[in-house]
Amino acid sequence: MSEQIPLEGYKSTVVEKQNFDDMNKGKPVLNEDDEYVFRLTKVPHVIKTQVVRENKDGSKTTETAMKAVCDFEDAGTKNIVTAFLRIDKLNFADDESYRSAVIRFFQKIGSPLTENKCPNWTDKFVVGMRFRGRVKVKPGVDKDGQPVTRYYLDIPTVRKLLPTDFEGATQTPIERSPSADRTRLMNAQIVVKGCSTPMDAMSRLLDAKVAPDIIAAFIQADKDGLITYPC
């Protein structure tokens, strides 16, 4: 028999509605139709939250979930876009509709998780990592009760960066020359030495502000299987 607690005098915990500071105040507005380049600004923190799960029989249950809170910065406007990715339970289902959002996210940006294995998350959520995607716009209020717009990452739209995504890159392929390609690749390899993943290497190249043709040469070499990790 469970312990009985008298109702009289029982004090409930009141959870106040959470308001947010306006991190994007004064910045150009983002919209849901455009694609942006995002950069992870800091190591995510983890929160405990309750999620409602719909069962096969149509019933619903509530369970506790641990989610990584990721803040991504738009390269152009410097707006902060947030994503909540559940990391306590990983589903590698073949059917994408059942696959965990965090698994789909890393697959889409070109850094897939090893199937049926829990990763070291600090090796995956690398500060400076970049990708493209769209946002979901949600209205809210700040700590003073004033209207504020919050941006959330639209996970299904994310994709890895391509050579044409880099500032200064042209829409046409760079002129192919074996000797020039080798030189560009050698320059890239000097910068990425020690990088353990393609995303880590790409972030290193972008942070070093190397020329777009050097980045393009590295991406092509990686696609051709000529790059081994760690570099």
C-alpha positions in Angstrom: 0.0 0.0 0.0 1.4 3.4 -1.0 2.1 6.0 1.6 -0.9 8.4 2.2 -0.2 12.1 2.4 -2.8 14.4 3.8 -4.1 17.0 1.3 -4.5 19.7 4.0 -1.5 21.9 4.2 0.2 20.3 1.2 2.4 22.8 -0.7 2.7 22.4 -4.4 5.7 23.5 -6.4 4.7 26.3 -8.8 6.7 26.4 -12.1 6.6 29.9 -13.5 6.3 30.4 -17.2 9.8 30.8 -18.7 10.6 34.0 -20.5 13.7 34.5 -22.6 16.1 37.3 -23.1 16.0 38.7 -26.7 19.3 37.4 -28.0 18.5 38.6 -31.5 17.4 42.1 -30.7 18.4 44.6 -33.4 19.5 41.9 -35.8 18.1 41.4 -39.3 15.0 39.1 -39.3 15.3 35.5 -40.5 12.5 33.8 -42.4 11.5 30.2 -43.0 11.9 30.3 -46.8 15.7 31.1 -46.9 18.6 28.9 -46.2 21.4 30.0 -43.9 24.9 28.9 -42.9 25.1 28.0 -39.2 28.0 27.7 -36.8 27.9 26.0 -33.4 28.9 28.8 -30.9 29.5 26.8 -27.7 29.4 23.3 -26.3 25.8 22.4 -25.8 24.4 21.9 -22.3 21.9 19.2 -21.4 18.4 19.6 -19.9 15.9 17.2 -18.5 12.4 17.5 -19.9 9.2 15.6 -20.2 8.1 14.4 -23.7 4.8 12.8 -24.7 5.2 9.6 -26.7 2.5 8.1 -28.9 2.3 4.3 -28.7 1.3 2.0 -31.5 -2.1 1.4 -30.0 -2.8 5.1 -30.1 -2.3 5.7 -26.4 0.1 8.3 -25.1 2.7 8.1 -22.3 4.9 10.7 -20.8 8.6 10.0 -20.2 11.7 11.9 -19.1 14.2 12.8 -21.8 17.6 14.4 -21.8 18.2 16.9 -24.6 21.3 18.8 -25.8 20.5 22.5 -26.1 22.5 23.7 -29.2 23.0 27.4 -30.0 23.9 28.0 -33.7 24.8 31.4 -35.1 23.8 32.5 -38.6 27.0 33.5 -40.4 25.4 36.5 -42.1 23.1 38.2 -39.5 24.6 36.7 -36.3 21.1 35.6 -35.1 21.1 32.7 -32.6 19.1 29.7 -33.7 18.4 26.9 -31.2 18.0 23.1 -31.5 16.9 20.7 -28.8 18.3 17.2 -29.7 17.5 14.2 -27.5 20.6 12.2 -26.7 19.5 9.8 -23.9 17.9 7.4 -26.4 19.1 6.6 -29.9 16.9 4.9 -32.5 18.8 3.8 -35.7 15.7 2.6 -37.4 15.8 2.2 -41.2 12.6 4.2 -41.5 13.7 7.8 -41.2 10.4 8.8 -39.6 11.4 6.7 -36.6 15.1 7.5 -36.5 16.2 9.8 -33.8 16.5 13.5 -34.7 20.1 13.7 -33.5 21.0 10.8 -35.8 19.3 12.4 -38.8 21.0 15.7 -38.0 24.6 14.4 -38.1 23.9 12.2 -41.1 22.6 15.2 -43.0 25.6 17.4 -42.2 28.0 14.7 -43.3 29.2 13.4 -39.9 27.1 10.3 -39.4 27.0 8.4 -36.1 28.3 4.9 -36.0 25.3 2.6 -36.1 24.1 1.0 -32.9 26.9 2.7 -30.9 26.7 5.6 -28.4 29.2 8.3 -29.5 31.4 10.6 -27.5 29.2 13.6 -27.9 32.0 16.1 -27.4 33.6 14.6 -30.6 30.4 15.3 -32.5 29.3 18.7 -31.2 32.5 20.5 -32.1 32.4 24.3 -31.5 32.8 26.0 -34.9 31.1 23.2 -36.9 29.2 24.6 -39.8 26.3 23.5 -42.1 23.4 24.9 -44.0 19.7 24.8 -43.1 16.4 26.7 -42.5 14.7 27.9 -39.4 11.3 27.7 -37.7 10.1 31.1 -36.4 8.3 31.1 -33.1 6.9 34.2 -31.3 7.4 34.6 -27.6 8.0 37.1 -24.8 11.2 38.3 -23.1 11.8 38.7 -19.3 10.0 42.0 -19.4 6.9 40.6 -21.2 7.8 42.2 -24.5 7.3 40.4 -27.8 10.3 38.5 -29.0 11.0 36.2 -32.0 12.8 32.9 -31.3 14.4 30.8 -34.1 14.6 27.0 -34.0 16.6 24.8 -36.4 14.4 23.0 -38.9 16.2 19.6 -38.7 14.8 18.1 -42.0 16.3 21.0 -44.0 19.9 20.8 -42.8 22.7 19.7 -45.2 26.5 19.8 -45.3 28.3 22.7 -46.9 29.4 22.5 -50.5 32.3 24.4 -52.2 29.8 26.9 -53.6 28.6 27.8 -50.1 31.8 29.5 -49.2 32.2 33.2 -49.5 34.0 34.1 -52.7 33.3 30.7 -54.3 31.9 30.7 -57.8 29.0 28.6 -59.0 31.2 26.9 -61.6 33.8 24.3 -60.7 37.4 25.6 -60.3 39.7 25.0 -63.3 41.1 21.5 -62.9 44.8 21.2 -63.2 46.6 18.2 -61.6 49.5 20.3 -60.4 47.3 23.1 -59.1 45.0 20.7 -57.3 48.0 19.0 -55.6 49.3 22.4 -54.5 45.8 23.5 -53.2 45.4 20.1 -51.4 48.9 20.3 -49.8 48.0 23.8 -48.5 44.7 22.5 -47.1 46.4 19.5 -45.4 48.9 21.8 -43.6 45.9 23.6 -42.0 43.9 20.5 -41.1 46.7 18.5 -39.7 45.5 16.6 -36.6 41.8 16.9 -37.4 39.9 13.7 -36.5 36.7 14.2 -38.7 35.6 15.9 -41.9 33.6 18.4 -39.9 36.6 19.2 -37.7 38.7 19.7 -40.8 36.1 21.9 -42.5 35.8 24.1 -39.4 39.6 24.4 -39.2 39.7 25.6 -42.9 36.9 28.1 -42.3 38.4 29.5 -39.1 41.8 29.9 -40.9 40.0 31.8 -43.7 41.7 29.9 -46.5 40.8 30.6 -50.1 37.7 29.0 -51.5 39.6 27.1 -54.2 41.8 25.4 -51.5 38.6 24.4 -49.6 37.1 23.1 -52.8 40.2 21.0 -53.5 40.1 19.5 -50.0 36.4 18.7 -50.3 37.0 17.0 -53.7 39.9 15.0 -52.3 37.8 13.9 -49.3 34.9 12.9 -51.7 37.5 10.9 -53.7 38.6 9.0 -50.6 42.1 10.5 -50.6 41.8 11.9 -47.0 42.4 9.7 -44.0 41.5 10.6 -40.4 43.1 11.7 -38.2 44.8 13.9 -40.8 
